[in-house]
Amino acid sequence: MPMCHLSQRAYNMCTSCHVLFRELHKIVFLIYLCFGLKDLIKDLKSELSGHVEELILALFMPATYYDAWSLHHAMKGAGTKESVLIEILCSRTNAEIRNIVQCYKSEFGRDIEKDIRSDTSGHFERLLVSMCQGNRDESPNVNMQQAESDAQRLYQAGEGKLGTDESSFNLVLASRSYPQLKAVAEAYARVSSVK
């Protein structure tokens, strides 16, 4: 969720461009088929490579499929692209997460939760598994008392003690709404600057 007016405008522009590109690719795809040309996706793959290929092909994929595909590739083979897992699982709505989980299963024949468990570990694994449940509070309302309480809990679990209690961070990060998390971050800044 964008944090400032400028970010909101940029986000809205990107969303509009994304919708425009999706519509444009449908038209190009239909024209391609109408003229009896070969498979457009196959032709694009043969002509492009690297990040440009991935970008152009992504424009031709439904968003849910692209997210599932990205998650699959982030955990495929040696190493894990943790930033991809975080970007997708921590920024999508509950409905989008559930659709991604379903698409992942149907398209790749794999259980995303099992793949996360086999490619990650510890508190990070638990956070991602929590995120792929799609159970985040999506209320736009902010409870300032809860934000202050969460900020205090996070401070005590992190800076306020020797070692870190990651389960407290997972509880807050995986379950609170985005507006609530913003309020928690602001309250945390106040709590940590006082102590």
N, C-alpha and C positions, 0 to 999 in steps of 0.2 A: 504494500500500500504506500503510495507516494507520501512524503512527509511535508512538502511545502507546495505553495501555489504553482511555482515554476515546474516542479516535478509532476504535479497533477496534469498540467498542460502538456508536458512532454509525453507523459503516459497516455493521455487521451489521443494525442497525435499518432503515437506508435500503434495504439489499438485501432484507430481509423485506418492507418496505412495497412495494417495486418488484414483487416476485413477487405479492403480494396484489393490487396494482392490475392487473397483467397478467391474473390469473385473473378478477377482477371485470369487467374490460372485455370478456372473452370471454363472460361470462354476460349482460351488458347487450347486447352485440352480437347474441347468439342470441335474446334476448327481443325485441329490435327487429325482427329478421327474421321471427320466428314470428308477430308481429302484423301482418305485411305493410306495415310502415312503410317509408318511403323509405330511401335510403342514409344510414346514420348519420353517416358521415364527411362527406358533403356537407352534411347538416343542421348538423353542428357547425361546419363552415367558414362557413356562412351566418350563424350566430348569434354566433360568437366572432371576436376579432381580436387582433392583437399577440402578446405573450408568453403570454397565457392560451390563445389558440388553439394556439400552438406546443406548449405544455405538455400540453394535453388531447389533441391529435392524437398527440403522442409516446407517450402511454400506450396508444394503439391500434396502434402500429407495433411490429413485432419489433425487438429491440435492435440487431441487425446492420443492419437496414434503416435504423433511425433514425441510427445512426452514419454509414452511407454517405450518407444524405440530408443530415446535418449537414455532412459534409466537402464534399459537392457545393455546398451553399449557401454555405459559407465561402469557396469559391473562385470562385463564380459572380459575373459582373458586375465592376464596378470595385471595386478594393480586395480585400484578403484578410483574413479574420478569423483571424489567426495563433493566437490563444488556443484556438480550436476545433481547429485542426490539432494543436497540442501536446497538448491534453487527451485527444483520442482516440488519436492515433498513439503517444503516449508512455505510455499507461496501460493498454492492452489486452494480453491474452495473445497469444502467437504465433498460436494457432488463431483467435482473434477477429480479429486483423489480417488473416489470410488470407481469412477469411469476408467481412470488410468489403470487401477489395479485389475479391473475386469478385462480391459484391452490387453494388458500385459499377459494375462493368463491365456486369453483366446489366441493372440497373435504369436506368442513365443512358447506356449505350452509350459510355462513355468509359473511358480508361485513367487510373487515379488517379495513377500515377507521372508521366505526361505532364502532367496538370493541375498537379501539385505543381511540376514543373520550369518550367511556363509562368507560375505565380503567385508563385514564390519564387525566391531566388537565393543564390549563395555557399554558405557553410558551413551556413546554416540549411536551404537546399534539400537539401544532401547529407545532413544529419542526418535530415530528414523522409523522404527517399528510402530511407535505410537503415532507418528505422523501419517503413516500409510493406512491407519484405521479410518481416517476422515471424520474425526469426532471433535474438532476444534469448535469452541463456542464462536458463533458467527454473529452474535448480537452487536449492533452498532453502539449500544449503550456502554458507558464507562462507569464503573464503580470505584470512586476515588478511595474509599476506605479499603477496598480489596487491593487496589494498586499500592497503597502505602504498606499494607500488610505483606504483600508479595515482595515489595522492595526490601523491607526489613528482613524477610525470610532469605532472600537472595544474598543480601549483605552478610547475614550471619552464616550462610552456607559457603560463602566465598571469601571475600576480603576480611571478614570478621573472625576468622578462625584459621588455625593451622591446617592445611589441607583443604580439600573442597568437597562439599556434599552435592555431587552432580544430580542426584535424584530430585533435589529441590528445584534445580534449574530445569530439568526435564519436565517436571510437573507443570511449571508455569509456562514454559515455552511451547509445550505441545497442546495445552488446553485453553489458554486465554485467547480472546479475540484480538485481532490486529489493533483496533483502537485501545483495547485494554492494555496490550503490550506496550504501546506508546506511552500510556499513562504510567505504567510500571517503570519504564526506562527513565522518564522524567523524575519520578519519585526516587528512584535509585540514585540518580545524580545528586539529588538533595541529601539523601541519607549518607552517601559515601563522602560527600564534601564536608559534612558536619563532623564526622568521626575522624 
